[in-house]
């Protein structure tokens, strides 16, 4: 339980100008492209976007980024693998892959790209928040200044990972981390007051881009599990996914349904969650979906009724709120809070990592 997934700093020198390969044109990928264009218009020096790829098509980005994203989104669906430049010689040392997907197949390529001297900037939590072997391979694959930018995977760019890594690098020992790690679930339970069904709020969060395209990833606690694994592994704990005990919000019929049937089954959430809301009110408490791990390797995620005075009950909307206990912060935890969901803040975190490399 002592292996740290160590991400090494990048060197600043490049033999050739870096190019960006953008993977994913959903809400995050689209927001990345829009923010990229705004920064370029403001005079920020950014590498060119050489390719745009999704599961449908691959297009050049240098001739018109906005048009390329629109065309990629409109392309017909097909069964596709990784884009041709991923396996061939298209990518060169110093290029930057921006992974704005939630794809396991793409995450499997992270160690390969890093080992070839290609930087990876990602919002895809499956890299360091999925299979432990892949997470360790990502750490091992970084050499000669390659950089893995993962600030967007937890907290949408909040300084959570950076803080934990800095504490560990400074000789501190993390005792426990506890927090509201899902901006989607934070938004849902900050708005859930019984005046409308919980299912209506889920649809609203999905349409606003706060939730994953399949809201069950959030409601199942799987998103929080992945974030806990990323944070725990940065702390030095080699946790496997099955070691995180998750109390999912999903009834079995909704959990097992085909994606096309999910919307119609969302009302199956309403009765049980309304009862839990009433129980929390009777106890003068507030519902929060909380993830926690400690230095002994215990990890869990689930809905808890917390007293209103609890530090994790502060904030509103999509705010993430995380408390860190360590040797340095033994009696009073270090608390980090800020927006933790939404395509705009996630895209900003991705571009921050790109700028740190370029």
DRENDO-1510 file (C-alpha; in Angstrom, 1 decimal, always signed):
<recs>
REC; n; res; u; v; w
REC; 1; UNK; +0.0; +0.0; +0.0 .
REC; 2; UNK; +2.9; +2.4; -0.5 .
REC; 3; UNK; +3.4; +2.9; -4.3 .
REC; 4; UNK; +3.0; +6.5; -5.3 .
REC; 5; UNK; +1.7; +7.2; -8.8 .
REC; 6; UNK; +4.4; +9.9; -9.4 .
REC; 7; UNK; +3.9; +12.3; -12.2 .
REC; 8; UNK; +7.2; +13.9; -13.2 .
REC; 9; UNK; +7.7; +17.6; -14.2 .
REC; 10; UNK; +8.2; +18.4; -17.8 .
REC; 11; UNK; +11.3; +20.1; -19.2 .
REC; 12; UNK; +10.8; +23.3; -21.0 .
REC; 13; UNK; +12.8; +22.7; -24.1 .
REC; 14; UNK; +11.3; +21.4; -27.4 .
REC; 15; UNK; +13.2; +20.6; -30.6 .
REC; 16; UNK; +10.1; +21.3; -32.7 .
REC; 17; UNK; +6.9; +23.3; -32.0 .
REC; 18; UNK; +4.3; +21.3; -30.1 .
REC; 19; UNK; +1.1; +20.5; -31.8 .
REC; 20; UNK; -2.2; +19.6; -30.2 .
REC; 21; UNK; -4.3; +16.5; -31.0 .
REC; 22; UNK; -7.8; +16.9; -29.5 .
REC; 23; UNK; -9.7; +13.7; -28.8 .
REC; 24; UNK; -13.4; +14.1; -28.1 .
REC; 25; UNK; -15.9; +16.7; -29.4 .
REC; 26; UNK; -18.6; +16.4; -26.7 .
REC; 27; UNK; -19.4; +19.1; -24.2 .
REC; 28; UNK; -15.8; +19.3; -22.8 .
REC; 29; UNK; -14.1; +19.0; -26.2 .
REC; 30; UNK; -16.3; +21.7; -27.6 .
REC; 31; UNK; -15.7; +24.0; -24.7 .
REC; 32; UNK; -12.0; +23.4; -25.0 .
REC; 33; UNK; -12.1; +24.5; -28.6 .
REC; 34; UNK; -14.1; +27.6; -27.8 .
REC; 35; UNK; -11.8; +28.6; -25.0 .
REC; 36; UNK; -8.8; +27.9; -27.2 .
REC; 37; UNK; -10.1; +30.3; -29.8 .
REC; 38; UNK; -10.8; +33.0; -27.2 .
REC; 39; UNK; -7.3; +32.8; -25.8 .
REC; 40; UNK; -5.7; +32.8; -29.2 .
REC; 41; UNK; -7.8; +35.9; -30.1 .
REC; 42; UNK; -6.5; +37.5; -26.9 .
REC; 43; UNK; -2.9; +37.0; -28.0 .
REC; 44; UNK; -2.1; +33.9; -25.9 .
REC; 45; UNK; +0.6; +31.8; -27.5 .
REC; 46; UNK; -0.8; +28.3; -27.9 .
REC; 47; UNK; +0.3; +25.4; -30.1 .
REC; 48; UNK; -1.7; +24.8; -33.2 .
REC; 49; UNK; -4.5; +22.2; -33.1 .
REC; 50; UNK; -3.3; +19.8; -35.8 .
REC; 51; UNK; -6.0; +17.1; -35.5 .
REC; 52; UNK; -9.5; +16.7; -34.1 .
REC; 53; UNK; -10.9; +13.2; -33.6 .
REC; 54; UNK; -14.0; +11.6; -32.2 .
REC; 55; UNK; -15.5; +8.1; -32.6 .
REC; 56; UNK; -16.9; +9.2; -36.0 .
REC; 57; UNK; -14.1; +11.0; -37.9 .
REC; 58; UNK; -10.7; +12.6; -37.9 .
REC; 59; UNK; -10.2; +16.1; -39.3 .
REC; 60; UNK; -7.4; +18.6; -39.5 .
REC; 61; UNK; -7.8; +21.5; -37.1 .
REC; 62; UNK; -5.4; +24.1; -38.4 .
REC; 63; UNK; -7.7; +25.3; -41.2 .
REC; 64; UNK; -10.6; +26.3; -39.0 .
REC; 65; UNK; -11.0; +24.9; -35.5 .
REC; 66; UNK; -14.7; +25.8; -34.9 .
REC; 67; UNK; -15.7; +24.5; -38.3 .
REC; 68; UNK; -13.8; +21.3; -37.8 .
REC; 69; UNK; -15.5; +20.6; -34.4 .
REC; 70; UNK; -18.9; +21.3; -35.9 .
REC; 71; UNK; -18.2; +18.9; -38.8 .
REC; 72; UNK; -16.8; +16.2; -36.4 .
REC; 73; UNK; -20.0; +16.4; -34.3 .
REC; 74; UNK; -22.2; +16.2; -37.4 .
REC; 75; UNK; -20.3; +13.2; -38.9 .
REC; 76; UNK; -22.3; +9.9; -39.1 .
REC; 77; UNK; -21.7; +7.3; -36.4 .
REC; 78; UNK; -19.4; +4.4; -37.1 .
REC; 79; UNK; -17.4; +1.8; -35.2 .
REC; 80; UNK; -14.0; +3.3; -35.0 .
REC; 81; UNK; -10.7; +2.5; -33.2 .
REC; 82; UNK; -8.0; +4.9; -32.3 .
REC; 83; UNK; -7.3; +7.6; -35.0 .
REC; 84; UNK; -4.5; +6.8; -37.5 .
REC; 85; UNK; -2.0; +9.3; -36.0 .
REC; 86; UNK; -2.2; +7.5; -32.7 .
REC; 87; UNK; -0.6; +4.3; -33.9 .
REC; 88; UNK; +1.5; +5.6; -36.7 .
REC; 89; UNK; +4.2; +8.3; -37.1 .
REC; 90; UNK; +1.8; +11.2; -37.0 .
REC; 91; UNK; +2.6; +12.2; -33.5 .
REC; 92; UNK; +6.1; +13.3; -32.7 .
REC; 93; UNK; +8.0; +13.9; -29.5 .
REC; 94; UNK; +6.7; +17.0; -27.8 .
REC; 95; UNK; +3.2; +17.0; -29.2 .
REC; 96; UNK; +0.3; +17.2; -26.8 .
REC; 97; UNK; -2.7; +14.8; -26.8 .
REC; 98; UNK; -5.7; +16.4; -25.2 .
REC; 99; UNK; -8.1; +13.6; -24.1 .
REC; 100; UNK; -11.6; +15.1; -23.6 .
REC; 101; UNK; -13.2; +11.7; -23.8 .
REC; 102; UNK; -14.4; +9.2; -21.1 .
REC; 103; UNK; -13.1; +6.3; -23.2 .
REC; 104; UNK; -11.3; +3.3; -21.7 .
REC; 105; UNK; -9.7; +2.6; -25.1 .
REC; 106; UNK; -8.2; +6.0; -25.2 .
REC; 107; UNK; -7.0; +5.8; -21.6 .
REC; 108; UNK; -5.2; +2.6; -22.5 .
REC; 109; UNK; -3.1; +4.7; -24.9 .
REC; 110; UNK; -1.9; +7.2; -22.3 .
REC; 111; UNK; +1.2; +5.1; -21.3 .
REC; 112; UNK; +2.1; +4.4; -24.9 .
REC; 113; UNK; +2.0; +8.1; -25.9 .
REC; 114; UNK; +4.0; +9.1; -22.8 .
REC; 115; UNK; +6.7; +6.5; -23.6 .
REC; 116; UNK; +7.0; +8.0; -27.1 .
REC; 117; UNK; +7.7; +11.4; -25.6 .
REC; 118; UNK; +4.2; +12.7; -26.3 .
REC; 119; UNK; +2.6; +14.8; -23.5 .
REC; 120; UNK; -1.0; +13.8; -22.4 .
REC; 121; UNK; -3.5; +16.3; -21.0 .
REC; 122; UNK; -6.7; +14.7; -19.9 .
REC; 123; UNK; -10.1; +15.1; -18.4 .
REC; 124; UNK; -10.5; +11.3; -18.7 .
REC; 125; UNK; -10.5; +9.8; -15.2 .
REC; 126; UNK; -9.9; +6.3; -16.4 .
REC; 127; UNK; -6.2; +7.0; -16.9 .
REC; 128; UNK; -5.2; +7.2; -13.2 .
REC; 129; UNK; -8.7; +6.4; -11.8 .
REC; 130; UNK; -9.4; +3.1; -13.4 .
REC; 131; UNK; -7.2; +0.0; -13.6 .
REC; 132; UNK; -4.3; +0.2; -11.1 .
REC; 133; UNK; -1.8; -1.4; -13.6 .
REC; 134; UNK; -2.6; +1.3; -16.1 .
REC; 135; UNK; -2.2; +4.1; -13.5 .
REC; 136; UNK; +1.2; +2.7; -12.5 .
REC; 137; UNK; +2.2; +2.4; -16.2 .
REC; 138; UNK; +1.4; +6.1; -16.7 .
REC; 139; UNK; +3.7; +7.0; -13.9 .
REC; 140; UNK; +6.5; +4.7; -15.2 .
REC; 141; UNK; +6.1; +5.8; -18.8 .
REC; 142; UNK; +7.1; +9.4; -18.2 .
REC; 143; UNK; +10.7; +10.1; -19.2 .
REC; 144; UNK; +12.8; +12.7; -21.0 .
REC; 145; UNK; +10.5; +15.5; -19.8 .
REC; 146; UNK; +7.1; +14.1; -20.9 .
REC; 147; UNK; +4.3; +15.4; -18.8 .
REC; 148; UNK; +0.9; +14.1; -17.7 .
REC; 149; UNK; -1.6; +16.9; -17.1 .
REC; 150; UNK; -4.5; +15.6; -15.1 .
REC; 151; UNK; -5.8; +18.7; -13.2 .
REC; 152; UNK; -9.1; +18.4; -15.0 .
REC; 153; UNK; -9.8; +14.8; -13.7 .
REC; 154; UNK; -10.6; +15.8; -10.1 .
REC; 155; UNK; -12.2; +19.1; -9.1 .
REC; 156; UNK; -12.2; +20.5; -12.6 .
REC; 157; UNK; -8.9; +22.3; -12.0 .
REC; 158; UNK; -9.1; +23.0; -8.3 .
REC; 159; UNK; -5.7; +22.6; -6.7 .
REC; 160; UNK; -6.5; +19.2; -5.1 .
REC; 161; UNK; -4.1; +16.9; -6.8 .
REC; 162; UNK; -1.4; +19.6; -6.8 .
REC; 163; UNK; -1.8; +20.1; -3.1 .
REC; 164; UNK; -1.7; +16.4; -2.2 .
REC; 165; UNK; +1.4; +15.8; -4.4 .
REC; 166; UNK; +3.1; +18.9; -2.9 .
REC; 167; UNK; +2.4; +17.6; +0.7 .
REC; 168; UNK; +3.7; +14.2; -0.1 .
REC; 169; UNK; +6.8; +15.5; -1.9 .
REC; 170; UNK; +7.5; +17.7; +1.1 .
REC; 171; UNK; +7.5; +14.7; +3.5 .
REC; 172; UNK; +4.0; +15.1; +4.8 .
REC; 173; UNK; +1.8; +12.0; +5.4 .
REC; 174; UNK; -1.8; +12.1; +4.4 .
REC; 175; UNK; -4.1; +10.6; +7.1 .
REC; 176; UNK; -7.4; +11.0; +5.4 .
REC; 177; UNK; -9.2; +12.8; +2.6 .
REC; 178; UNK; -13.0; +13.4; +2.7 .
REC; 179; UNK; -15.1; +15.5; +0.4 .
REC; 180; UNK; -17.9; +16.3; -1.9 .
REC; 181; UNK; -16.1; +15.3; -5.1 .
REC; 182; UNK; -18.9; +15.2; -7.6 .
REC; 183; UNK; -20.0; +18.6; -8.8 .
REC; 184; UNK; -23.0; +17.0; -10.4 .
REC; 185; UNK; -24.2; +15.4; -7.1 .
REC; 186; UNK; -23.3; +18.6; -5.2 .
REC; 187; UNK; -25.6; +20.5; -7.5 .
REC; 188; UNK; -28.4; +17.9; -7.3 .
REC; 189; UNK; -28.5; +17.8; -3.5 .
REC; 190; UNK; -28.0; +21.5; -3.1 .
REC; 191; UNK; -31.2; +22.0; -5.2 .
REC; 192; UNK; -33.2; +19.0; -4.0 .
REC; 193; UNK; -35.7; +20.5; -1.5 .
REC; 194; UNK; -38.7; +18.3; -2.3 .
REC; 195; UNK; -40.4; +21.0; -4.4 .
REC; 196; UNK; -39.8; +19.0; -7.6 .
REC; 197; UNK; -38.9; +15.3; -8.2 .
REC; 198; UNK; -35.3; +14.4; -8.0 .
REC; 199; UNK; -35.5; +12.9; -11.5 .
REC; 200; UNK; -36.4; +16.4; -12.9 .
REC; 201; UNK; -33.2; +17.8; -11.4 .
REC; 202; UNK; -31.2; +15.0; -12.9 .
REC; 203; UNK; -32.5; +15.9; -16.4 .
REC; 204; UNK; -31.8; +19.5; -15.7 .
REC; 205; UNK; -28.2; +18.7; -14.6 .
REC; 206; UNK; -27.7; +16.5; -17.7 .
REC; 207; UNK; -29.0; +19.2; -20.1 .
REC; 208; UNK; -26.8; +21.9; -18.5 .
REC; 209; UNK; -23.7; +19.7; -19.0 .
REC; 210; UNK; -23.1; +19.2; -15.3 .
REC; 211; UNK; -23.5; +15.4; -15.4 .
REC; 212; UNK; -21.9; +12.8; -17.6 .
REC; 213; UNK; -23.9; +12.1; -20.8 .
REC; 214; UNK; -25.1; +8.9; -19.1 .
REC; 215; UNK; -26.2; +10.3; -15.7 .
REC; 216; UNK; -25.9; +6.9; -14.1 .
REC; 217; UNK; -22.1; +7.3; -14.0 .
REC; 218; UNK; -22.7; +10.1; -11.5 .
REC; 219; UNK; -25.7; +8.5; -9.7 .
REC; 220; UNK; -23.9; +5.2; -9.3 .
REC; 221; UNK; -21.1; +6.8; -7.4 .
REC; 222; UNK; -18.6; +5.5; -10.1 .
REC; 223; UNK; -17.4; +9.1; -10.9 .
REC; 224; UNK; -16.6; +9.6; -7.2 .
REC; 225; UNK; -14.9; +6.2; -7.0 .
REC; 226; UNK; -12.6; +7.1; -9.9 .
REC; 227; UNK; -11.8; +10.5; -8.3 .
REC; 228; UNK; -11.1; +8.8; -4.9 .
REC; 229; UNK; -8.7; +6.4; -6.7 .
REC; 230; UNK; -6.9; +9.3; -8.4 .
REC; 231; UNK; -6.4; +11.2; -5.1 .
REC; 232; UNK; -5.5; +8.1; -3.1 .
REC; 233; UNK; -2.9; +6.9; -5.6 .
REC; 234; UNK; -1.4; +10.4; -5.6 .
REC; 235; UNK; -1.2; +10.1; -1.8 .
REC; 236; UNK; +0.8; +6.8; -2.0 .
REC; 237; UNK; -2.0; +4.3; -1.7 .
REC; 238; UNK; -2.2; +1.6; -4.3 .
REC; 239; UNK; -5.9; +1.1; -4.1 .
REC; 240; UNK; -7.8; -1.1; -6.5 .
REC; 241; UNK; -11.3; -0.1; -7.7 .
REC; 242; UNK; -13.0; -2.9; -5.8 .
REC; 243; UNK; -11.6; -1.6; -2.5 .
REC; 244; UNK; -13.8; +1.5; -2.7 .
REC; 245; UNK; -17.2; +0.7; -1.1 .
REC; 246; UNK; -19.9; +2.6; -3.0 .
REC; 247; UNK; -23.5; +3.1; -1.9 .
REC; 248; UNK; -25.1; +3.8; -5.3 .
REC; 249; UNK; -28.3; +5.8; -5.7 .
REC; 250; UNK; -29.5; +3.6; -8.5 .
REC; 251; UNK; -32.4; +1.1; -8.2 .
REC; 252; UNK; -31.6; -2.1; -10.1 .
REC; 253; UNK; -33.9; -1.5; -13.0 .
REC; 254; UNK; -32.3; +1.8; -13.8 .
REC; 255; UNK; -28.8; +0.5; -13.2 .
REC; 256; UNK; -29.3; -2.4; -15.7 .
REC; 257; UNK; -31.3; -0.5; -18.3 .
REC; 258; UNK; -30.2; +0.2; -21.9 .
REC; 259; UNK; -29.0; +3.8; -22.4 .
REC; 260; UNK; -32.0; +4.7; -24.5 .
REC; 261; UNK; -34.3; +3.7; -21.6 .
REC; 262; UNK; -32.6; +5.7; -18.9 .
REC; 263; UNK; -34.6; +8.8; -19.2 .
REC; 264; UNK; -38.0; +7.0; -18.8 .
REC; 265; UNK; -36.7; +5.2; -15.7 .
REC; 266; UNK; -35.3; +8.2; -13.8 .
REC; 267; UNK; -38.6; +8.7; -11.8 .
REC; 268; UNK; -37.7; +5.4; -10.1 .
REC; 269; UNK; -35.3; +7.5; -8.0 .
REC; 270; UNK; -37.9; +9.8; -6.6 .
REC; 271; UNK; -39.6; +8.0; -3.8 .
REC; 272; UNK; -36.6; +6.7; -2.0 .
REC; 273; UNK; -34.7; +10.0; -2.2 .
REC; 274; UNK; -37.6; +12.0; -1.0 .
REC; 275; UNK; -37.8; +9.7; +2.0 .
REC; 276; UNK; -34.1; +10.3; +2.7 .
REC; 277; UNK; -34.5; +14.0; +2.4 .
REC; 278; UNK; -37.3; +14.0; +5.0 .
REC; 279; UNK; -35.2; +11.9; +7.3 .
REC; 280; UNK; -32.3; +14.4; +7.0 .
REC; 281; UNK; -34.6; +17.3; +7.7 .
REC; 282; UNK; -36.0; +15.6; +10.8 .
REC; 283; UNK; -32.4; +15.3; +12.0 .
REC; 284; UNK; -31.7; +19.0; +11.1 .
REC; 285; UNK; -29.1; +17.7; +8.6 .
REC; 286; UNK; -28.3; +18.1; +4.9 .
REC; 287; UNK; -27.8; +15.4; +2.3 .
REC; 288; UNK; -24.3; +15.2; +0.8 .
REC; 289; UNK; -22.7; +12.5; -1.4 .
REC; 290; UNK; -19.3; +12.1; +0.3 .
REC; 291; UNK; -16.2; +10.2; -0.7 .
REC; 292; UNK; -13.5; +9.3; +1.8 .
REC; 293; UNK; -10.3; +7.4; +2.1 .
REC; 294; UNK; -7.7; +7.0; +4.8 .
REC; 295; UNK; -4.1; +6.0; +5.3 .
REC; 296; UNK; -5.1; +2.4; +6.2 .
REC; 297; UNK; -6.7; +1.9; +2.8 .
REC; 298; UNK; -10.3; +2.2; +3.8 .
REC; 299; UNK; -12.3; +4.0; +1.1 .
REC; 300; UNK; -16.0; +4.6; +0.6 .
REC; 301; UNK; -18.5; +6.8; -1.2 .
REC; 302; UNK; -22.2; +7.3; -0.5 .
REC; 303; UNK; -25.0; +9.6; +0.6 .
REC; 304; UNK; -24.7; +11.0; +4.1 .
REC; 305; UNK; -26.8; +13.3; +6.3 .
REC; 306; UNK; -24.4; +15.8; +7.7 .
REC; 307; UNK; -25.2; +18.6; +10.3 .
REC; 308; UNK; -25.5; +22.0; +8.7 .
REC; 309; UNK; -22.4; +23.1; +10.6 .
REC; 310; UNK; -20.2; +20.4; +8.9 .
REC; 311; UNK; -17.5; +22.0; +6.7 .
REC; 312; UNK; -18.6; +19.8; +3.8 .
REC; 313; UNK; -22.0; +21.5; +3.8 .
REC; 314; UNK; -20.6; +24.9; +2.9 .
REC; 315; UNK; -20.7; +26.2; -0.6 .
REC; 316; UNK; -23.5; +25.8; -3.2 .
REC; 317; UNK; -24.1; +24.8; -6.7 .
REC; 318; UNK; -21.5; +22.6; -8.3 .
REC; 319; UNK; -18.9; +23.3; -5.6 .
REC; 320; UNK; -16.5; +20.6; -4.6 .
REC; 321; UNK; -15.5; +20.7; -0.9 .
REC; 322; UNK; -12.5; +18.6; +0.2 .
REC; 323; UNK; -10.9; +18.2; +3.6 .
REC; 324; UNK; -7.3; +16.9; +3.9 .
REC; 325; UNK; -5.9; +15.6; +7.2 .
REC; 326; UNK; -2.2; +15.0; +7.4 .
REC; 327; UNK; +0.7; +15.3; +9.9 .
REC; 328; UNK; +0.8; +19.0; +9.1 .
REC; 329; UNK; -3.0; +19.3; +9.3 .
REC; 330; UNK; -3.8; +16.9; +12.1 .
REC; 331; UNK; -6.3; +18.8; +14.2 .
REC; 332; UNK; -7.8; +21.1; +11.7 .
REC; 333; UNK; -8.0; +19.9; +8.1 .
REC; 334; UNK; -7.0; +21.8; +5.1 .
REC; 335; UNK; -10.2; +22.6; +3.2 .
REC; 336; UNK; -10.3; +23.3; -0.6 .
REC; 337; UNK; -13.5; +24.5; -2.2 .
REC; 338; UNK; -14.6; +25.7; -5.6 .
REC; 339; UNK; -16.6; +24.8; -8.7 .
REC; 340; UNK; -16.2; +21.2; -9.5 .
REC; 341; UNK; -18.3; +20.6; -12.6 .
REC; 342; UNK; -19.2; +22.1; -15.9 .
REC; 343; UNK; -17.6; +22.1; -19.4 .
REC; 344; UNK; -16.2; +25.6; -19.1 .
REC; 345; UNK; -14.1; +25.0; -15.9 .
REC; 346; UNK; -13.0; +21.6; -17.1 .
REC; 347; UNK; -11.9; +23.1; -20.4 .
REC; 348; UNK; -10.0; +25.8; -18.5 .
REC; 349; UNK; -8.2; +23.2; -16.5 .
REC; 350; UNK; -7.2; +21.4; -19.7 .
REC; 351; UNK; -5.8; +24.5; -21.3 .
REC; 352; UNK; -4.0; +25.4; -18.1 .
REC; 353; UNK; -2.1; +22.1; -18.4 .
REC; 354; UNK; -1.5; +22.7; -22.1 .
REC; 355; UNK; +0.0; +26.1; -21.3 .
REC; 356; UNK; +2.2; +24.7; -18.5 .
REC; 357; UNK; +3.7; +22.3; -21.0 .
REC; 358; UNK; +3.9; +24.6; -24.1 .
</recs>
